Amino acid sequence: MPEFNSAAGLAARSDGTLYLADFRPGPDTIWILGPSANGVQYRTRTISGARAALDEVDDVGVDGAGRVYVLSNGGRVSVFGRDAYGDVAPLRTFETGVFSRHLAVSRDGKVAVSRNALGEVAVYAAGASTGATPTQRLVGPRTGLGGGLAQLAFTSKGALWVNDGGVLRVFAAGATGDTAPLRSFTPVTSTFRDLTDIAVDGMDRVYVSSEYDEGQGGGTVVSVFAANATGRATPIRSLEGSRSRLSTILVGAQIAIDGRGGLAVTGFPREDVLVFRTLFPGRPSVVRSVRVSGKASAKKRTVRWKKPADDGGRDVRSYKVVFRKGSKVVKRVTLKPGRRSYTVRKSSLRRGKLTVTVRAKTAKGWSPKAVKKFRVR
């Protein structure tokens, strides 16, 4: 099977599914990488072929419903269904009218494109189709936008970040015409050379990928800036170096953020995508579905549970199971992260009404207690 040729764009669905726009000889392709894709699994599904009609892909985006938006042919936006794959026709298409290289899609399906020939950013309404015209146009001296229009990214509330020659400006949701940005900032990093992509996470932090030169080498760094960054801003987090393997991405890094803050990065000459857990981990959520099996008079009782729905961005290291009668602890055990049950003898407990609590531990601390009541006779 062929490898990636040239990543023109990268987008993430909330569940972690990735879409990579691949500019390649022959039919251009959108690769679909499932949330657990690893190794060769990324080759399993694509959107490509005569019916898809993707030629010279430039960018890709995803809305909150999982619909896929592809910018191609110098300014055509093609919208595919959430589960579309193969040689499938788009649900709808529309033309931007002017050569466009960069696209962003809001959660509710608005589409923004940079239109450099006109020195403007155009925004199309959700559901736009053939013959659509922009509902918003950011253009004029007050916007501060010029001829260096490039990457775009919507915030969770619909505000729009615009990269113009290495300066990032954010415009209010619905802003149009000659409107000043809410604020702007210039990324300040020790290795910054060329900004290659931007993305925004669920907390509206701004991620910036940039290339750097060090002697005869080079690579990519991903820097994260506060949602309210302004002026000459320094990052609050950075990802770089040989362990991250970002030093192997020399040109055109593309980034995407999923619903849990997972970061995906690709770029030349890599023929794969690097996926990282969130750079902002938190405590895990509560352990799920705690239950106690066995009759009240049984000699043994078994506690079962499911892992937390959200591990906070770090793997579970252990589980703690505690049995109590009233406020008194009668049994306490710590178990390995692969365990989902624990069997205790009746002789280790006390008769009457008891509770068992189960908690998960990660590098960021303990989950809340999951509590289950049961009786021993």
C-alpha positions as CSV (number, residue, x, y, z in Angstrom):
1,M,0.0,0.0,0.0
2,P,1.3,3.6,-0.7
3,E,2.5,5.8,2.1
4,F,1.6,9.4,2.7
5,N,3.1,11.6,0.0
6,S,2.7,15.2,1.1
7,A,0.4,16.3,4.0
8,A,-1.5,19.3,3.0
9,G,-3.8,19.4,6.0
10,L,-4.7,17.5,9.2
11,A,-8.0,17.6,11.2
12,A,-9.3,15.7,14.2
13,R,-12.8,14.6,15.2
14,S,-13.7,14.9,18.8
15,D,-13.3,11.1,19.3
16,G,-9.7,11.2,18.0
17,T,-10.4,10.1,14.4
18,L,-7.9,11.9,12.2
19,Y,-8.3,13.1,8.6
20,L,-5.1,13.8,6.5
21,A,-5.3,15.6,3.2
22,D,-2.6,14.0,1.0
23,F,-1.4,15.8,-2.1
24,R,-0.1,13.0,-4.3
25,P,0.5,11.9,-7.9
26,G,-2.8,10.6,-9.3
27,P,-6.0,11.1,-7.3
28,D,-5.5,13.1,-4.2
29,T,-6.6,11.3,-1.0
30,I,-8.1,11.9,2.4
31,W,-6.7,9.3,4.8
32,I,-8.9,8.3,7.7
33,L,-7.1,7.2,10.9
34,G,-9.3,5.7,13.6
35,P,-8.9,6.7,17.3
36,S,-6.8,3.6,18.0
37,A,-4.9,3.5,14.7
38,N,-1.3,2.5,15.1
39,G,1.4,1.1,12.8
40,V,-0.1,0.1,9.5
41,Q,-3.7,0.5,10.6
42,Y,-3.9,4.0,9.2
43,R,-4.0,2.6,5.6
44,T,-7.4,1.0,6.1
45,R,-9.7,3.7,4.8
46,T,-9.6,6.7,2.5
47,I,-11.8,9.2,0.6
48,S,-10.6,9.2,-3.0
49,G,-11.6,8.5,-6.6
50,A,-13.5,9.9,-9.5
51,R,-16.8,10.5,-7.6
52,A,-14.9,12.2,-4.7
53,A,-13.4,14.5,-7.3
54,L,-10.5,15.7,-5.1
55,D,-7.8,17.4,-7.2
56,E,-4.9,19.4,-5.7
57,V,-6.1,19.1,-2.0
58,D,-5.0,22.1,0.1
59,D,-6.7,21.6,3.5
60,V,-9.2,19.5,5.5
61,G,-11.5,20.3,8.5
62,V,-14.2,18.6,10.6
63,D,-17.3,20.1,12.3
64,G,-18.9,19.1,15.6
65,A,-21.1,16.5,13.9
66,G,-18.1,14.8,12.2
67,R,-18.7,16.0,8.7
68,V,-15.5,16.3,6.7
69,Y,-14.7,19.5,4.7
70,V,-12.0,19.3,2.0
71,L,-10.5,22.4,0.3
72,S,-9.2,21.5,-3.2
73,N,-9.0,22.6,-6.8
74,G,-7.8,26.0,-5.7
75,G,-11.0,27.0,-4.0
76,R,-13.7,24.2,-4.0
77,V,-15.1,23.1,-0.7
78,S,-16.4,19.5,-0.7
79,V,-18.4,18.3,2.3
80,F,-18.6,14.5,3.1
81,G,-20.7,12.7,5.6
82,R,-19.4,11.6,9.0
83,D,-19.0,7.9,7.9
84,A,-18.0,8.5,4.3
85,Y,-15.1,6.6,2.8
86,G,-14.1,5.2,-0.5
87,D,-14.9,6.6,-3.9
88,V,-18.0,8.5,-2.6
89,A,-19.6,11.7,-3.9
90,P,-19.7,14.7,-1.5
91,L,-22.9,15.7,0.2
92,R,-22.5,19.2,-1.3
93,T,-19.9,21.5,-2.7
94,F,-19.4,25.2,-3.2
95,E,-16.7,27.5,-4.7
96,T,-14.9,30.2,-2.9
97,G,-14.5,32.2,-6.2
98,V,-10.8,33.1,-5.4
99,F,-7.8,30.8,-5.0
100,S,-7.7,29.6,-1.4
101,R,-5.1,27.5,0.4
102,H,-6.4,27.4,4.0
103,L,-9.7,26.5,5.6
104,A,-11.2,26.2,9.1
105,V,-14.5,24.7,10.2
106,S,-16.4,25.7,13.3
107,R,-18.2,23.3,15.6
108,D,-21.6,24.3,14.0
109,G,-20.3,24.0,10.4
110,K,-19.3,27.5,9.4
111,V,-16.4,27.5,6.9
112,A,-13.7,30.1,6.8
113,V,-11.1,30.4,4.0
114,S,-8.2,32.8,3.4
115,R,-8.5,34.6,0.1
116,N,-5.1,36.2,-0.4
117,A,-5.8,37.8,-3.8
118,L,-8.5,39.9,-2.2
119,G,-6.6,40.4,1.1
120,E,-9.6,39.0,3.1
121,V,-10.9,36.1,5.1
122,A,-14.3,34.9,4.0
123,V,-16.8,32.9,6.2
124,Y,-19.6,30.8,4.8
125,A,-22.7,29.8,6.7
126,A,-23.3,26.3,7.9
127,G,-24.9,24.2,5.2
128,A,-23.4,26.4,2.4
129,S,-23.7,24.7,-1.0
130,T,-23.5,25.5,-4.7
131,G,-23.7,29.2,-5.4
132,A,-23.1,30.2,-1.8
133,T,-21.6,33.6,-1.0
134,P,-19.8,34.7,2.2
135,T,-21.9,35.8,5.1
136,Q,-18.8,37.5,6.6
137,R,-15.8,39.1,5.0
138,L,-12.9,40.3,7.1
139,V,-11.1,43.0,5.1
140,G,-9.9,46.5,5.5
141,P,-7.2,48.5,7.3
142,R,-8.7,48.1,10.8
143,T,-8.5,44.3,10.6
144,G,-4.7,44.5,10.3
145,L,-4.8,41.8,7.7
146,G,-2.5,42.0,4.6
147,G,-1.1,39.7,1.9
148,G,0.3,37.1,4.2
149,L,-3.0,35.4,5.1
150,A,-2.5,31.7,5.9
151,Q,-3.8,29.3,8.6
152,L,-7.2,29.8,10.3
153,A,-8.7,28.2,13.4
154,F,-12.1,28.6,15.2
155,T,-12.4,28.8,19.0
156,S,-15.0,26.8,20.9
157,K,-17.2,29.9,20.9
158,G,-16.9,30.7,17.2
159,A,-14.2,33.4,17.3
160,L,-11.7,33.1,14.5
161,W,-7.9,33.1,14.7
162,V,-6.1,34.2,11.6
163,N,-2.3,33.8,10.9
164,D,-1.1,36.7,8.8
165,G,2.7,36.6,8.3
166,G,3.4,35.2,11.7
167,V,1.1,37.5,13.6
168,L,-2.0,35.8,15.1
169,R,-5.2,37.9,15.3
170,V,-8.5,36.7,16.7
171,F,-11.9,38.2,15.5
172,A,-15.2,38.0,17.4
173,A,-17.8,35.4,16.2
174,G,-19.8,37.1,13.5
175,A,-17.3,39.9,12.9
176,T,-17.4,41.2,9.4
177,G,-16.1,44.1,7.3
178,D,-13.4,46.5,8.4
179,T,-13.4,45.3,12.0
180,A,-10.5,45.4,14.5
181,P,-9.5,42.1,16.0
182,L,-10.2,41.4,19.7
183,R,-6.5,41.1,20.3
184,S,-3.4,39.8,18.5
185,F,0.0,38.2,19.5
186,T,3.3,37.4,18.0
187,P,4.7,34.0,19.1
188,V,8.1,34.3,20.8
189,T,10.2,31.2,20.9
190,S,14.0,30.6,20.8
191,T,13.8,28.4,17.8
192,F,11.0,30.1,15.8
193,R,11.5,30.4,12.0
194,D,8.4,29.7,9.9
195,L,4.9,29.2,11.3
196,T,3.4,26.2,9.5
197,D,0.0,25.6,11.2
198,I,-2.3,26.7,14.1
199,A,-5.0,24.9,16.1
200,V,-7.2,25.6,19.1
201,D,-8.2,23.1,21.9
202,G,-11.4,22.9,23.9
203,M,-10.1,25.4,26.4
204,D,-9.3,27.8,23.5
205,R,-5.5,27.6,24.0
206,V,-3.7,28.3,20.7
207,Y,-1.2,25.7,19.3
208,V,1.4,26.8,16.9
209,S,3.7,24.6,14.9
210,S,6.9,26.2,13.5
211,E,10.1,25.1,11.8
212,Y,13.6,25.9,13.0
213,D,17.2,25.6,11.8
214,E,20.0,24.5,14.0
215,G,23.3,24.3,12.0
216,Q,22.8,21.7,9.3
217,G,19.8,20.2,11.0
218,G,16.3,21.4,11.8
219,G,13.0,20.3,12.9
220,T,9.6,21.3,14.3
221,V,8.4,22.7,17.6
222,V,4.8,22.9,18.8
223,S,4.2,25.8,21.1
224,V,1.0,26.4,23.1
225,F,-0.2,29.9,24.0
226,A,-2.8,31.0,26.5
227,A,-6.3,31.8,25.2
228,N,-5.8,35.5,26.1
229,A,-2.3,35.8,24.7
230,T,-1.5,39.3,23.5
231,G,1.6,41.3,22.3
232,R,4.9,39.4,22.2
233,A,3.7,36.1,23.8
234,T,5.8,33.3,25.2
235,P,4.4,29.7,25.2
236,I,2.9,28.1,28.3
237,R,3.9,24.7,26.9
238,S,6.2,23.4,24.2
239,L,6.8,20.1,22.6
240,E,10.1,19.5,20.8
241,G,13.3,17.5,20.7
242,S,14.5,14.0,19.7
243,R,12.2,12.1,22.1
244,S,9.1,13.6,20.6
245,R,10.5,12.8,17.1
246,L,9.4,16.3,16.0
247,S,13.0,16.9,15.0
248,T,12.3,14.5,12.1
249,I,9.7,16.9,10.7
250,L,11.7,19.4,8.6
251,V,9.0,21.1,6.5
252,G,5.3,21.9,6.6
253,A,4.2,20.5,9.9
254,Q,0.5,20.1,10.2
255,I,-1.3,19.8,13.6
256,A,-4.8,18.9,15.0
257,I,-6.3,18.7,18.4
258,D,-9.1,16.2,19.3
259,G,-11.8,16.5,21.9
260,R,-9.6,15.4,24.8
261,G,-6.7,17.6,23.9
262,G,-4.8,14.9,22.1
263,L,-2.2,16.4,19.7
264,A,-1.6,15.0,16.2
265,V,1.4,16.2,14.1
266,T,2.7,15.2,10.7
267,G,4.9,16.8,8.0
268,F,7.7,16.1,5.5
269,P,9.5,13.8,5.3
270,R,7.5,11.6,7.7
271,E,5.1,9.1,6.1
272,D,3.0,8.8,9.3
273,V,1.3,10.8,12.0
274,L,2.7,11.3,15.5
275,V,-0.1,11.3,18.2
276,F,0.5,12.6,21.7
277,R,-1.6,12.6,24.8
278,T,-2.8,15.9,26.0
279,L,-0.1,18.4,27.1
280,F,-2.5,19.5,29.9
281,P,-3.3,16.3,31.9
282,G,-5.8,16.3,34.8
283,R,-7.2,13.9,37.3
284,P,-9.0,10.9,36.0
285,S,-12.8,10.7,36.1
286,V,-14.7,8.3,38.4
287,V,-14.3,4.5,38.0
288,R,-17.5,3.2,36.2
289,S,-20.0,0.4,36.9
290,V,-18.9,-0.7,40.3
291,R,-20.9,-3.8,41.4
292,V,-20.6,-6.5,44.0
293,S,-21.6,-10.0,43.0
294,G,-22.5,-13.0,45.3
295,K,-25.2,-13.5,47.8
296,A,-25.1,-11.8,51.2
297,S,-24.3,-15.2,52.9
298,A,-21.7,-16.3,50.3
299,K,-18.1,-17.2,51.5
300,K,-16.6,-14.9,48.8
301,R,-17.7,-11.6,47.3
302,T,-16.4,-10.2,44.0
303,V,-16.1,-6.5,43.2
304,R,-16.0,-5.5,39.5
305,W,-15.6,-2.2,37.8
306,K,-14.8,-0.5,34.5
307,K,-11.9,1.9,33.9
308,P,-12.7,5.7,34.0
309,A,-14.2,7.1,30.9
310,D,-11.6,9.8,30.9
311,D,-8.1,9.0,32.3
312,G,-7.2,12.7,32.2
313,G,-4.6,12.2,29.6
314,R,-2.3,9.8,31.5
315,D,-2.5,6.1,31.9
316,V,-3.9,4.5,35.0
317,R,-1.1,3.2,37.3
318,S,-3.2,1.4,39.9
319,Y,-6.6,0.9,41.5
320,K,-7.4,1.1,45.2
321,V,-10.3,-0.9,46.7
322,V,-11.4,-0.2,50.2
323,F,-14.1,-2.0,52.2
324,R,-15.7,-0.2,55.2
325,K,-18.3,-0.8,57.8
326,G,-19.5,2.6,58.8
327,S,-16.3,4.7,59.1
328,K,-14.0,1.8,59.9
329,V,-11.8,0.3,57.2
330,V,-11.9,-3.5,57.3
331,K,-10.0,-4.3,54.1
332,R,-7.8,-2.3,51.8
333,V,-5.9,-3.4,48.6
334,T,-4.0,-1.8,45.8
335,L,-4.1,-3.5,42.5
336,K,-2.3,-3.3,39.1
337,P,-3.8,-1.2,36.3
338,G,-4.9,-4.1,34.3
339,R,-7.2,-5.4,37.1
340,R,-11.0,-5.0,36.8
341,S,-12.1,-7.1,39.7
342,Y,-11.2,-8.2,43.2
343,T,-12.5,-11.2,45.3
344,V,-12.6,-11.0,49.0
345,R,-13.4,-13.7,51.6
346,K,-16.3,-13.2,54.0
347,S,-13.9,-13.8,56.9
348,S,-12.1,-10.6,55.9
349,L,-15.2,-8.6,56.2
350,R,-17.8,-7.9,59.0
351,R,-21.5,-8.8,59.1
352,G,-24.0,-6.1,58.3
353,K,-24.1,-3.2,55.9
354,L,-20.8,-2.4,54.2
355,T,-19.5,-0.1,51.4
356,V,-16.7,-0.6,48.9
357,T,-15.0,2.3,47.2
358,V,-12.8,2.0,44.1
359,R,-10.5,4.7,42.9
360,A,-8.0,4.9,39.9
361,K,-4.6,6.6,40.2
362,T,-2.6,8.2,37.4
363,A,0.5,10.5,37.4
364,K,-1.9,13.4,38.1
365,G,-3.6,11.9,41.2
366,W,-6.6,9.9,42.3
367,S,-10.0,9.8,40.7
368,P,-13.1,10.6,42.8
369,K,-14.4,7.6,44.8
370,A,-16.9,5.2,43.2
371,V,-19.0,3.8,46.1
372,K,-21.2,0.7,46.2
373,K,-23.2,-0.6,49.2
374,F,-23.7,-4.3,49.9
375,R,-24.7,-6.5,52.8
376,V,-22.9,-9.4,54.5
377,R,-24.8,-12.1,56.6
